[in-house]
Amino acid sequence: MTTTPRATILSLLGLAGMLAAVPARASFDACLAGIQAQAAQQGVSAQAFRAATAGISFDDKVIELSQAQPEFKTPIWDYMAALVDEERVEDGRAAMRQHAAALAQAEARYGVDRHTIAAVWGVESNFGKNLGKMPLVQSLATLACSGNRRRDFFRGELLATLKIIAHGDIAPERLTGSWAGAFGQTQFMPTTYQRLAVDLDGDGRRDVVDSVADAVGSTANFLRAAKWNNGTPWGYEVRLPRGFNVAAAGRKNKHAVGHWASLGVTRVDGRPLSGEGPAGIIAPAGVDGPAFLVTKNFDAIYSYNAAESYGLAIAVLSDRLRGRPGVQAEWPTDDPPLSRAERRDLQVRLTRRGYDVGEPDGKVGQKTRDAIKAVERELGMPQTGRPGGKVLEALRRG
């Protein structure tokens, strides 16, 4: 049996990769040509299209992120602990002081209270600190030219992005964001930007990336369009009676507050329910965890990202920014969730033990999860990969 030298094999593999890339590139270029024709019909010139798409390529990382399946679903208590911690509350209060005039103007013009606006800002970009680094045109072109079942949706978002560039509201190099195309300080999708972004600072541009005023004003306008009512709270935490049927509750299953009171639901401190209008009950961790009575204002927050956990994080953060307490009832877990500061501490301790977790930034990615599993195995603990209080305490004990 003859053998092929390793160098020859590598060369053949490299050639095969190059040959495979040729039709892939041709297919991507053909797709872009089709989008250019569609863009021209919507007023984007050929010159503007070529300038916006010059040098872009099909981005495999975008596809990887769009298809990623987490190894485990993040428990609601971990999700809330990372988004509504003391660090974010303090940062939020500082941001509200610094940009008080813009928030007051947005509140007055659009009828949405400043604490809710600021909470969206905090959850979406940590008050402008985390805007996302992926170029929008490349990410959206990749998704629009892939086998993605939502490619028509992403084609529409790409066309909206091209119009933003052509209009001159935001410089092309500043249009970076998430893999899915959300961008700016409060993470608007391009078509949402086209519909609802506003020029609150009056400079003639709707710049939700570098203008805090435009970003918070646009968010207020979004919530107004989602039927926010400034005279109504988003809801509040409640206590469910023993035997309460959580399946009969839900955000959409709204009744008069008196209906829930008749079933034995009270405020979390035992006081009677209050408020007018229809309200639902959500219990994100089941009947044994914290529960909340939610109004139509919660639905307005929910519409920003269509997830109850996300809506709850914004709602609770808005309360914390007002000086109210956070979630009072205990989450049903014996392994306490970690704040971002505690997650950074965990990552530092993992690094000291020789594990590669990348930059200790409090964000739990695959490297951190793998390191947690490894150290759990080393310490004789169940291997979960979850950043919880038990593994942090074990590392602190050495």
N, C-alpha and C positions, 0 to 999 in steps of 0.2 A: 504494500500500500504506500503510495507516495504522499508526501506532506507538502503543504504550501507554506513558505516562510511567513512569519508573523507580520513582517513589514508589508508583504504583498497583500495579506488579508486586510490589514488596516487601510491600505491604499484603495483596495476594492470597495471596502465599506465606505470610505470617504467619497469615492466616485459615485457609489449608489446613492449616498445622501445628497450629493450635488444634483444628480439626475432627478431624484424625487423632488428636489426643491424647485426645479425648473417648471414643471406643470403646476405646482402649488403657487408659485409666483405668478405664472400666467393666469391662473384661475383668479387669484386675488386682484390682479390688474384688470381683468375682464369685468369682475364685479364692481370695482371702483369706476370703470368706464360707464357702466350702467347707472351707477349712483350719480355720476357727473351729469348724465343726460337728464335725470330726474331733478337734480339740483338746478340745472339751467332753467327748467320749466318753472321753478319756484324763485327765480330771480338771482341765483348765485352765478356770477360770471365764470367762464372757463378759467380766466386768470386767477380769480379768487380761489376757485376749487384747487387748481394746481399748486398754488402757494400754500394752501392749508394742508394738502396731502403729500407734499414733497418729502421724500425720504421715509415715509411710514412703511411699515411692513406688517405682515400677519404676525400677531403676538401670541405665541403659544401659552405664555403665562396667563393671559386673560382667559383663555379657554380652560386652563387648569383651575383657575380660581372660580370660574362660572360653574364648573362641574364638581368642585370639591365637596366631599361628604365628610363632615367631622366624625372623628372616632367616637365621640359621645355627644349627646345633646347637653348644652350648658344648662344646669339647673337654674331656676329663676332666682334663687338666693345668691348664686355666684354672679349672675347677670346684674342684679340690682346692686350688689356690693361694689362692683367695679365702676358702675356708672353714677352711683349716688353715694360718694364717700365724703369724708370731711374735707379732703383736699379739693374736690370739685366744688363743694359748697363755698369754701373760702375763696377759691379762684373766681367763682361766679359773683360773689359779693363785690370783689375787687373790680371785676369787669363791669358790673352794673354801676359802680361809682364812677369809673373812668368814662363810661359812655352813657351817663345818665341822660344827657340832652337828647341823644339819638333815640334811646328807649322811650323817653317821655313823648317825643314827637311821634314815634310809631304807635304808641298806645293811644294818643289823642286822635290821630288821623284814622286809624283802622279799628279802634274799639276793642283791642286785645290787651290784656294787662301785661305789664313789662316783665313780671316774674315768669310768666309762661313763655314769652318770647325768649327770654334769657335761658330758660331751661332747655328749649329746643337747640339754641346756639351751643349750650354746654354739652349736650348729649351728642350732637352731630359733629362738632369739630373741637371740643374742649376749648371753647371760646376763641376759636381762630387758630389754635396751635397745631391742629392736625387736619390739613386740607386734602391730603391724598397726593400722591406723586405720579400717578399714571396719566400719560397724555391722553386727553379725551378723544381726539380725532383718531388716534391709532387704536385705542380700546374699542371705540364704537364701530370703526370700520372692520375690525376683526370680528366682532360679534355679528355685524350686518352681513359679512361675507363668509360666515361659517354655516355649519349644519344646525346651528342653534334653532330650536323651535320658535324662538321669539325674534328671529332675525328681522322680520318686518318692523317690529317694534323698535329694534335698535337702529334700523335704517332711518326711521323717523327721527330718532334722537340725534343721529349723525347729521341729518339735514338741518335740524334745529341748531346744532353746534356751528355748522358752516354759516348759517345766517347770523349768529352772534358775532362770529369773527368778521364777516363781511360788513356788519353794521358798525363795528368798531367799539362796542361797549367794553369788551375785555380783550386784552392782548393775547394772541394765540399761545405764547409761552406761559401765560398764567392760567390757561385752561387745563389744569390737571385735577385729578380726583380719584374716585374709586374705579375698580375694574369695570363696573356697570355704567359709569358715566355721570354719577352724581358729583357735583363740584360746588365750591364756594364755602363760605363760613357756616351756612346752614344747609349745605348739600342738596341743592336743587338738581333735578334732572333737566336737561336742556329744554324739553317741551314745556315743562312746568315754569321754567325761567321765562320762556317766551310769553306765556299767558299771564304770569303773576308777579314777575320781578318789577321793582319800582326804583325810581331815582329819588331817594329820600333826601340826599345831600344837595340836590339841585345843581349838579355839575354837568348835566346833560347826558350822563352815561349811567346805565344800570349795572353797576359793578359790585356784584355780590362776593367777589373774591377779596378785593383790597379796600372796600368801603364798608365799615361796620354799619354805618347808617343805612346804606342800601340793603345790606344783608338782613338786618333786623326789621327794616320796613317791609321787605319782600316776604319775610316769614309772617309778619302780622297780617299782610294782605292775603297770604295763603290761608291762615286760620280764619280770617273773616269770610273768605269764600267758602270755607268748610262749615260755616254757620256757627262760629263761636259767638257766645252771648256773654258779654262782660259782667252781667249781673248774676250769673250762675256759677257756682263752684264746679270744678271737674268731678267732685265727689269727695269721699272721705272713707277712712278705715272703719270697718264694722266688726261686730262679733256675731257669729252664726250660732243659732241654738243647736243643741245636741240633736242629731238625726236629720239635720237640714239636708235637703236633696239638691246637691250642687248641680246635678244634671238638669234640674228645672230652672237653673239660673242662667247666667250668661249676659254678655254685654248687649246683645240684641233683644233679649227677653225683658223688655222694660215694662214696669208697672208703676202705679202711684206709690209714693213713699209709704203711705198707709198700708198698702198691701204687704210690703216687706215687714213692717212693724207688727202686723197681725200674725205673722209667722214666727215672731219671737226674735227678729233681728234687731240689734241695738247698736249704738255707737261702740267703738272699741272699749271705751271707759265705762260702759254700762248705761249711759244716758240715752234717752229716747231719740229716735231718728228725727230729723228735721229736713225741711226743704220742700219745694214744690216742683211739679212737673214729673215726667216719667223718669225712672231710674232702673238700672240693672244691677246685678250682683256678679262680681267676678272673684274667683278664688283660684289664683294661678298655681297654687301648690296643693289644691284639694281642700277638703273640709277641715283638715287638721292644721292648715297654715293660715296666714293672714288673708282677710277678705276685704272687699271694697265695694261700696255703693258708688256707681258711676252714672253720670248724667250725659246729656248730649254733648257737652263740652269735652268729655273724654273721647267721644267719637270723633270730634274735630281733631284732637291730638292724634288719635289712632290713624286717621287718614293720611298723616304725614309719612307713615311707613308701614301701615297695615299689619301691625303686630301688637298684641295686648301687652306683652312684656315691655316693648319699646314705649308704648303709651304710658304705662305705669311708671317707668323710669322718669319720663318727663314730668308727669304729674307730681310725683313725690319730690323730685328735685325742685320744682316750682314752689312747693310748700316749704322746703328747707330754706330756699332763698328768701321766703317771706318771714322766716324765723320760727316756723312751726316745726314740730317734731317729725321725724321720718316714720317708717313702718314700726309699729309698736309690738304687735304679736310676734312670737318666735316662729321662724321658719322650721318646718319639720325635718330637721337634720341634726345629727349629733357631731357633725364635722363643720365647724363654723366657716362661713365664707370669708374671703380675704379682701381687704381694701387694696387699692393700687399700691400704696406704700408698703403694705405687707407682702404683696406679690413681688415687688422689687427686692424686698429683704429676702424672700424665698429664692429668687433668681441669683442674688449675690452669694447666698450660702451654697447653692448648687454649683456655682462657678468655682467657689473655693474648694469644693470636693472634686474638681476636675471635669465637671460636665459642661458641655458647650450649649449654652442657652442663648447665645447672641448678646446683644446689649440688654442689661437689666433695666427694662423700661416699664415693667408692670403689665405688658401685653403678653398673654399666654398663647404662644404658637406651638407648632409641632415639636420644635427643639425642647421647649420647656416641658411639654407633656412627656416626651420620651425620657428626659432627665428625671422627672418626678417618678415615673414608673421604675426606672433603674434604681433610684435611691430607696423607693419603697421596697423593692425586692431586697436590696442590701440590708435594710433595717428590719426585714421580716414582717412588713405590713402588706395588706392587700394591695395589689397593683391596680390603681385607678387612673393615674395620670392627671388627677384633678388637683388644682392648687387650693388645698383646704387647710384648715387650722391644725389638723393632726400632724400632717407631714412637716409643716413649718415648726411646730412646737418640738417635734422629734429632732429636727435639725438644730434648733436653738439649744436643746439639751446636749447636743454633741453626740 
